[in-house]
Amino acid sequence: MIMSLNKNKIFGYAALILALIGILVILLGVYKYQEYTIGFSVVGVGFIAVAWAFNALKGRI
């Protein structure tokens, strides 16, 4: 079965992957590298913000 991807599905999958990476980076900073938690959290929030922007672009491009 061939999966057809249009622009909206691609933006949706990209937003999901970026949000998951952001959450994992934040959790990695909290649990493993506690001395760098602020840096990891800033990067994780950045990933989540980009995912939010991708989600907002769905249907507009």
N, C-alpha and C positions, 0 to 999 in steps of 0.2 A: 504494500500500500504506500503510495507516494503522498507525503504530507505537503499540502500546498500552503505556503506562507505568503501572506500579503503584508503590506507595510504595517498595518495595525498589529498583527500578531508578532511581527519582529520587534516592534517597539515594546509590546507587552512582555515578551520573553526577556528582552534586554533590561527592562525596568525591574523585573523579578530577580534576575541574576545579580544586578547591581545592588538591589536592596539586600539580598542575602549576603553578598560579599561585605556590605557595610555593617550588617549586624554581626557577622563573624569576626570582622576586624575589631569592633568594639568589645565583643566578648573575649577575644584573644588578649586585648590590652588589659581587661579587667582581671582575668584569671591567670594568665601566664606571665605577662610583662607588667607587673604592677607599678614599677617605677616609671614607666612610660605611658601610663593610662591616659593622660590628657592628650598626648599626641595621637595615640591610636583612636581615641574618641573623636577628635577633630577630623581625622581622615575618614572614619566610619560615617560620621554625619555628612561629610562631603559626598561620599558614595550614595547615601540615601537621598541627598538633595538632587543629584544627577538622575537617580532613578525616578524621583518625583517629576523632574522636568521631562524625562522621556515619557512618563505616563501622561503628562499634560499634552504632549505633542501628538498622542494617538488621535487619529481622525482629522488632524489639521494639516498634515503634509500629504 
